[in-house]
Amino acid sequence: MGRAFVYVILGGGVAAGYAALEFTKKGVSNGELCIISEEPFLARKVAPYERPALSKGFLLPEAPARLPAFHTCVGANEERLTPKWYKEHGIELILGTRVKSADVRRKTLLTAAGETISYKYLIIATGARALRLEEFGVSGSDAENVCYLRDLADATRLADVMQTSTGGNAVVIGGGYIGMEVAASLVINKINVSMVFPEPHCMGRLFTPKIASYYEEFYKSKGVNFVKGTVLSSFVFDEDGKVTGVNLKDGTDLPADLVVVGIGIRPNTSLFEGQLTLEKGGIKVNSRLQTSNSSVYAVGDVASFPVKIFGESRRLEHVDAARKSARHAVAAIMEPDTTPEFDYLPFFYSRVFSFSWQFYGDNLGEVIYFGDFSGPSFGAYWVHKGHLVGSFLEGGSKEEYEAIAKVTRLKPAVDDLSELERQGLGFVVALSEKLPVAPVINVGGSISTVVLEKPLYVWHATAGVVVAASIAAFAYWYGRRRRRW
């Protein structure tokens, strides 16, 4: 028993939805594409949806977000792809189905039910799974009030437990994205929150101590208790097996009516180990999102791809990378001769309480702060080896966020850090206004250079960038013509 498709997307998360939409834009024919998703949800089978909603709108006490409101691709202000949409576009949804083995040489997938599905092109969008406490030697994850948050079933279970915990105590294990966003939702639901994590401050992989302090102080004003520099050691259970408290390694004991665990993820690569090249915990791909097998592509959390702006491969765990890599992989498959290399600018963001921050680039090098840390808007630049490589902004406008993205991609040279600090946000705003609307062309790993001096002659710098980009564009075009000849 088996079925054959031209294109198969393995995985039913965010990337799958955006890939499907891109396939339709590129003219995929009815019956050529299928999506295989293992994700179960009670008795229902769920089409791809926007996972960020699970830690935000889904957990609100009033008018919470529910499907079909957040099916992909509403997160990018595009069509909402309901099951009906897939049917109308001739896309087969094979939901609630686990693939137990893959053979990339024969181009086949074998489901747990014994069905063989063959393909011409495969996009691996298997994402990642939440790390479990048992992997760190702590048992108790199966208790009714210990929750994780990775999929719709997790979110539904968490929301149910939250409803019975109003006025009670919650312990959040982990100080990253999930920890911070869930903690905010718990506070809004009038639940007392303690956050436990081993790092010296929250969002340790991205925030500096100064930036973290700003958010931690606000959370404290909302009653959140931070317990840093330690980890969970064990749970305290009642006679029914429900968790009533947590014991920490430093000897601290905390009461708990609810525990939420957000301690990281691990990419789902097991089906392809020994068949595809792995790198940095994920599946290695080239600048076309193509794996070591030319018929197989990988996108989203599972892919380790070249980040051109930094000249190295990285695996990025964020919804923006999932959306954009999925679209690019489809373009590379459907229009290989006209699709450029994937040139992604690392991007992270979050919106909790009244906060809204965005980060672009890399948090490497010396940090230059700007703005008012006692007010609603502030930011930071990261300068490494004389170039601005990263930018963070809280409370910015749409135009300001666009400005820091545009200039960070350019990697302007910075000779005077004190002048950069003095200009603050004005530096990127002024420079971005002088840049051409068309995206900067990066050929052969070259870096456009804009030198920040005292005084700053922005128009001089910009003229140099425009000329350099124009020359690079001509060289790229001419080189492609010669190759065609």
N, C-alpha and C positions, 0 to 999 in steps of 0.2 A: 504494500500500500504506500502510495507516495504522491506528491505534487511537485510541480516544477514552476519556477518563476524566473523572470529575467533578473529582478532585483529583490533582495531580501534584506530587511532591517531586523537585526536581532536585538531586542530590547524595546520596552514600551514606555520609556521615560520622556523627558523634555526633548532630547535630541531626535527621537523617533518622529515626534510630531512635526518638528521643523524640517526634518528631512523629507517627510511625506509631502508637506506643502511645497517644498522646493521642487520635488519630482513633478508635481502637477504643473508648476510654472514652466518647467523645461519640456513639457509635452509627453509625459509618460502615458502609455496606452492602457486602457482598461485590462485588468487581469495580469499585468506585468509585475506588479509590486505587491509584496505582502509584508506585514509587521508581525513578528512573533514576540509575544510578551508573556512572561511567567506571572506577573504580579496578580495576586488574588485579592479580592475585596469581598468578604463575606460570600454571598451567593452570586455576586455580580462579577462581570468581567469588565475591566476599565480601559477605555481608550486613553492615549497619552494626555497628560495634563501638566500644568505649571506647578512644579514642586515647591517653589518659594511660598506659595499660598498656604502651605501646610503649617508653617511656623508663624504666620501672621494672621491673615483674615480668617482662616479656618478655626482659630482658637478664640476668636472674639466672643464675649458673653452675649452680645446683642447683634442680630443680623449677621451671623457668621457666614463666611463664603462656603458655598457647597457646589458640587458639580450639578449641572454642566457649566457653571459660570466661569470656571478657570481651566477648561480644556485648552491645550495649545491651539492657536498661537497668540492668545490674547495678551501674553506678557510682552510682546513686541508690537502691540496695537495692530495685529493682523487678524485674519479670519479665526473664528472659533471652530475647531475641528471636532465636531461631535461624531458619534458613530454613524449617524445618517450621512455626514459629509464624506466619510470614507467609502460608504456604499455607493453614493452618487458618483464618486470619482473612480470607481472600479478598483479600489484598494482593499485587499483581503486582510482583515484583522484576525489573527490567530491568537486569541487571548486565553489567559489562564493555562498556558502551555509551557512546560519546562523542556528545554533542549538538554538532553543528557550527554550527547557527544557531537563533535564536529569533525569533519574530514576536509580540510581545505584543499588537499590534492585532488580529491574526487568532487569537490564543491557540493557537499551534502551536509545536512543537519539531521540528526535522529532525535525525535521527541521521546519523552518518557512513555508515551502511549504506543510507541513503535512505528510511528509514521516517519517516512523519509521525505525531507524537503530539499530539493536541489535548486541551485541558483547559478546565474552567470556572474553576478556581482553581489558581494555581501558587505553590508555596513554593520560593523560591530558597535552597538550602542548599549552595551550591557551595564554601564554605569558602575556603581560601587555599592557595597553593603555596609551597614553600620557595624563598627567594632563592638563586640559584646564584652561584658565584664568578665565572663569566664575566661577570655583570652588573657586576662591579667590576674587570674587566680582568685577571682571573687565570684562566689555563687549567689544565686538569688534572682536572676533575670526573669525567671518564670513566675515570680510573685505577681499578683493581680494589680498591684499599684506601683510596679516598676515599669517605666515606659521608655521606649526609644522613639525616634522620629525620623523615618526615612521614606515611608510611603503612606498611601491613603489609609490603609488599615491601621498603621501606627497612630496616625493623627486622629482617627476616629476613636481609638481606644483611649488616647490621652485626653481628648475632649470629654469623654464620658467620665473618666476618673476625676478630672478637674471639677466637673459639676457637683461631685460629692465631696469635694475638698474645700469649698468656699469657707474662708475663715480659719482654715487649717494651715499646716506647714508643709512646704515643698522643699526638697533638696535637689538642686541641679548639679549634676556631676559633669564638669567641663566648662571652660570659659571661652570657647570659640563662638562661631556663628550660631550654632544650634543653641548653645547655652545662653547667650545674650538675648537672642530673639524669643526663646521660650520663656526666659525669666521675665521679660517685659509683658508677655501675654499672661503669665501667672499673676503678676501684679495687677494688671487690668481686671483680672477675675477675682480680685480681693483675696489672694492667697499669699501668705507670708513666705518669703523666699530666702534660702541660703544657697550661695553658689560656692562650689568646692572645685579647686583646680591646682595643679602643682606649680604652675608658672607664677612669676612675681606680679603679673598683671593680666587683665583680660585681653583676648585677641592677640595672644603673644606672637603669633606668626606674622602679624601685620602691623599692629599698633606699636608706637614708641611708648615708654612709660608716661610721658607727658600727655599724649593723646588719650591713652587708656584712663589716666586719672580723671580727665574731664567727664568721661562717660560713667566711670565708677562712682564719682561723687553724685551725679544725678541719680543713679540707681540707688545709692544709699539714701538719698532724700526721699525715695519712694519706699524705703523700708528694707531694701535688699541687704543681706548680710554676706560679705565676702570672706571666705576662708581660703587663704592662699598658701602655697608652698606645701601642700599635703595632698594625700589621695585617700580614696575610700579603702577601708580595710575589710569591713564586714557589715552585714545588716543585722538588725534586731527584729525578730518575728514574733507575732502573737500566736496563740494556739491554733488559729485558722490559716496560718502561713502568710499572713499579710504583714508587710514591713511596717514597723512602728518607729524605727529609728535607724540611724547610720553611725557606725564607728569609724573614725578617721585614723590614719596611721600616726598622727601626732598626738593621739589620745583624746581628741575632741569627740564628744557625742552630740548628735543633733536629732531632735524629734522629727518624724516624717510621716505625713499622711499620704504623700506622693513623692516618688523619685523619678526624675527625668535624666536619662544618661545620654550625653553627647560627647563622646571621647574620640571621634574621628571615624574615618571610613577606610575601606580597603577595596581597590578596583576588582571587578569580577573578570578575571583573566583565565580562570582554571580550564575552561574549554579549549583554550588555544595554547596552553603551555606545551612546549616541545614541538609546536607546529609553526608558530610565529615568533619573531624576535621580540623579546621583552626588554624594557628599559625603564628605570626609575619607578618601578612598581606597576607600570602600565604596559600597553602594547606600543611598540615603537612604530612611528609612521614618518613618512617624508613630508615635504612641504605641500603635497597634494592630498595628505591624510591617508596615503596608501601604505599598507603594511609590507612586510617582507614577501608576501604573496600578492602579486599584481592584481588579483581579482578581489582582494579583501581590503576594506577600508575600516578605520576605527575613529570614533569621535567621542567628544565629551570627557567625562571623568576617567575613562579607561585608556585614553590616548596620550602618549608622550610624543609631543610634536615640536618641530623646530620653531622657536620664537625668534624671528629674524632680527628684531630690534636689539636682542641681547646676544645673538650669535650662539645660542645653545638650545637644547631641547628641554622642555619642561612638561610636567603633567599638572594641569590647572583644574582645581575643584570648584567650579562656579558655573552657574546657569548661563551666563553670557558666553563663556567658551563653548558650552554644549550647543547652544543655539547656532552660533556662527560657524563652528567646525562642521556641524551637520549640514548646513546649507552649502558650505564650500565643498564638502566631499561629494555631494550630489552634482554640483556644477562640474567638478573634476571628472566624474563618471560620464555625465551626459554631454558635456562640451569640452573634451580634453584639450583641443587645440587652441581654445580661446580663454581658458580659465587660468589666471595667474597663480603664482604660489600663494599659499595661505600666509598672510601677513597680519598676525593678530597682536593687538596691544593689550597686555594683561589688564583686566578691569574687574574691580570688586566694588560692591555697594551694599548698603543696608538701610532700611527704614524702620525704626522702632520709636515708640512714643512720638515726640515731635521732631525727632532727629532724622536727618537724611544726609548720608555721606557717600562720597565716591572716591575711589583710589584708582590711579592709572600707573602702569609701569612697574618699577621694582623698588622695594624698600631697602636699598643697598647704599652705603656711603654715609656722608655727613648730612645731618638733618638741619634744615633751616625752617624755622617756624614763622608764621605771619598771622595777622588778625588778632582778634580779641578773645582770649580763652575764657574770659568771664562773660562773654556775650554769646549770641546765637551763631556767629560765623567765624571760622578760623581755618587754618590749613597748614600744610607743610610741604616742603620740597626735599627730595633726596638728591644729593650731588655726589657722583662717583667718578673718580679720575677726570675731573674737570668738566663733566657733563651732567646736566639735569636728567635723571633717569626715572624719577618717580614723583607723583604729585597726589596730595590728599586734600580734600575740601569738604568741610561740614557746612551745611546751611547755604549752599550756593544757588544761584539761579541757573536756569537751563543754559543760558549763554555762557555763564562762567564755567559750568561743567564741560561744555563743548570746548571752551578755550584751553582748559588744562589738558584735555585729551589730545587736542591738536598739537599743542606745543610739546607735551611729553613724548609723543611719537617722534617729533623732530629731533629730540635729544640735543638741545642747544648747549653749546659750550658756555661755561660760567667761570670767569676769571676772578670775580670779586664777590665773595659770599656776603659781605656786609651790604653791598649794593642790592643784591638779590633780596636780602632780608628787608631792606628799606622799601623797596618797591612792592614786595609782597605779591598779592594776587594781581596787582596792576601789571606786573611783568608779563604774565601769560596773556592777560586780556589785551594789552597793547600789541604784543607780538602776534597774537592770533588774528587781530584785525588787519594786519598788514600782509598776512599770508594769503596765497591764492586759494580759491575755494576748492579746487581739485586736490585730491589726496597726494601727499608727498610720495614721490617714487623713490624707492630704495633699491638700487641696482648693485649686485655683487657685494652686498654687505656694507656698502659705503654709508657714512653718516653725514648728513647735512650739518653744517656747523654755523651757529650763530653765537658770536662772542659777546658776553655781557661785560662791558667795561664801564668805567666812570669817566665822563658821562656816557649814557647809553644812546647811541644813534640807531634807533630801531630800523629806520628806513634803509640805512646802509646795510645792516645785517640782512634785512629781508630781501633787498635787491640781490645780494649774494646767493641767498637760498633759492630765489626764483631762477636765477641764471643757472645755478648748479643743477637744479631739478630739471630745467629745460634741456640742458646738455645731456643729462643722464637719460632723460626720456628719449631724445633723438638717438642716442647711442644704442639704447635697448631696441628701439624700432628698427634701426638700420641693421643691427646684428641679427634680428629675427628675419629680415628680408634676405640677408645674405645666406642664412641657413636654408631658407626656402628655395633660393636659387640653386 
